[in-house]
């Protein structure tokens, strides 16, 4: 036993903290072992794996509410600790699930983004937009991504969205951001209203070369396009109800644990009505992260979260 007689009070506290950290580390290793066992059992019970995402919400790790209910600490602190510990457990479980799935099947992050509605031969390759010099330039950039692109014009931005929503065109082009004004909320709400998904983005400079507008290539389904070899950055965008679980803090914590970096976060309703339910929109840089684990986390903990884009930005 250490002789504390020659120790200062600070030294004694430091030793106690180190011993507590060692015990905590041991508990953490035990928890992780149990979560690995749970991941193996979930995979064993979920055959075929196509059913896994539909049942993941039934396999969420146990919460810590009962544990913290008996503590006499600050309830705000307990709530925060509960938030991050439960999120950490959920993400670890999803990372183990993802690794196991990849060992057994060809399921990947892209497997979550399948075409749900068949595109007609007439609509395939059609890109509709309201024509001006800027959208013409955006069309020329996006056209390089498709084998047989065809331009189609509409008289208004809502009409542009209507044509894609109704299946008359596969893609549409809309402005989504301005270097002078920031996020263009009226167009963001239009995209939300029609449930369109982002496939790619590009920037078009103004005539003075001092400003630029970011345009998005959108479609009905969240099917990733093949990115040019030079493209290295990929982005994942999703939206979750503000008052639903998980909280924004939990979702951001999960993204960080999966290696996704936040690019932008904003809160808005899908319509121009202040009383309408608010959604938090997240944009993450995803190329260096474990996107499959994060998608499994969303399927398990955030079934109300809606993916809005898995895309890349072209010059």
Buried (B, 14 or more C-beta within 10 A) or exposed (E): EEEEEEEEEEEEEEEEEEEEEEEEEEEEEEBBEEBBEBBEEBBEEBEEBEEBBEEBEEBBBEBBEEEBEEEEEEEEEBEEBBBBBBBBBBBBBBBBBBBBBEEEBEBBBBBBBEEEEEBEEEBBBBBBBBBEEBBBBBBEBBBEBBEEBBBBBBEEBBEBBBBBBEBBBBBBBBBBBBEEEEBBBEBBBBBBBBBBBBBBBBBBEEEEEEEBBBBBBBBBBBBBBEBEEEBEEBBBBBBBBBEBEBBEEBBBBBBBBBBBBEBEEBEBBBEEEEEEEBBBBBBBBBBEBBBBBBBBBBBBBBBEBBBBBBBBBBE
